[in-house]
Amino acid sequence: FCNKKILLVSLSLMGVFMLILFFAHPKKDLIWVYLPLFNFFAALLFPTSTSMISSYAEKKSQGEILGIVQSMQSLAFAVSPLAAGTLLGSHPHMPFFIGGIAMLIAFLLLYKSSFKKPFSIL
């Protein structure tokens, strides 16, 4: 499997799983099936995206680009609980809906993109 296919499958299935949580409200028994699958695809997502970014970056700016990516991931992990907490006021499952839609948008953007040239921050 190539990295782009792994990333596409991970993004799409994580988005679908999050939307299932929003619409279906699975029973407690199904959570034990859902959570391992969701976490499996999440475990594929982050190293694969880092590998893709590393392989498409120019050699001279690879460290800088990976540092920026890691900083943005850390910022997202810090801000997302705050955003999810505010969304909980409107509906208890709203963070899952927004997260699922965001994952599917990322899937569509990646699906339509092509990575033919190395990229640089300059």
Beta strands, then each sheet from edge to edge (+ up, - down):
end
